[in-house]
Amino acid sequence: MEVKVKVKVRCLECDRDLNIPDDAVDGEIVTCPDCGATYEVVHTSNGVELKQAESIGEDWGE
Amino acid sequence: MSSNGTDITIIFDRLRWEEKELLDKASKLGYNAKLVDAKDLVFSTHDGIRSFGSVVIERCISHYRGLYITACLESLDIPVINRYHVAEVCGNKLLCSLTLVKGNVPTPKTQFVFSAEKAIEVASNLGYPIVFKPIVGSWGRLVIPVKDRDMMESIVEMREEMPNPLSKIYYLQEYVKRPPRDIRAIVVGDRVITAVYRYAAEGEWRTNIARGGKAELCPITKELEDVCLRAAGAVGGGVLGVDIMEDESRGLLVHEVNNTVEFRGAASVSSVDIAQEIIRYAMKVVKA
């Protein structure tokens, strides 16, 4: 079985360690299992960072 | 391949399984595809962006963001799936119902009302239960089976307090007697590529997969195919999710057509490679 390397970052709300899969692409959503905060993964020259994800809008859907 | 090396651009604003699947299948088919975050885009009236490649698949989760990005792209003569007028109609339940009726597609009886007083009066005249739906929105959010006048009055009072002007447009639909499921059919171009029954989760009347609904493969009968293709044609065609109820007496009724169809639930039970079919269609649109 393929083992995916994970990158560790901290939740901006509750400081919990979050594991980001190595193959996560920009925009991928990460949810903190403790506090439920959602983030978008952003790759920068400093590595992986988290950006607050937008909250659900009235016009969201398919 | 286009001059900048990109064949397909997939525009998203919240990356779901579907967008990653489209990217993956595009790459496997040998196309140069890229994901672009809609939140990073800037368009100008005097400076045309030309880095989108041959075709764009617009997959924004925000209806209005996707709609207006499509308008910008089409002004630059970039083919977009789906086209602006398709997105506009499918993203608005009132426009969609009107368009389905005009296209002779069987659809539930629906009333559109434009004031609080009239909404309560019309609902009482129709008789309860009826279904209230916001005209913009998805996943069954704020879709309410209205059981009596008290409930209707509460809904109206709540809607009237909301700042969004669309909240004050009342979409009142007959309560269709149907089995505890509906049908989601995926139309790609001139074909119904797959269909699933969506069963409501326990304690839930809405069948949306986003609400815990379960998918089961649905056979594509001649009647289903015919209704789906008529619905897709009526709204302008493209890649669409057609939602259908099975009425006890009237047969199939199309109640919604979705513009940025979510297909993870259907993909979990269908043998059809939905993402691959969408990519193939996108490249066919370029060549057409």
Interface residues (C-beta under 8 A of the other chain):
Chain A: V25 D26 G27 E28 I29 E40 A53 E54 G57 E58 D59 W60 G61 E62
Chain B: F12 D13 R14 L15 K20 L35 D37 K39 I61 S62 H63 Y64 R65 G91 P134 V136 G137 S138 W139 R141 N164 G241 N258 N259 T260 V261 E262
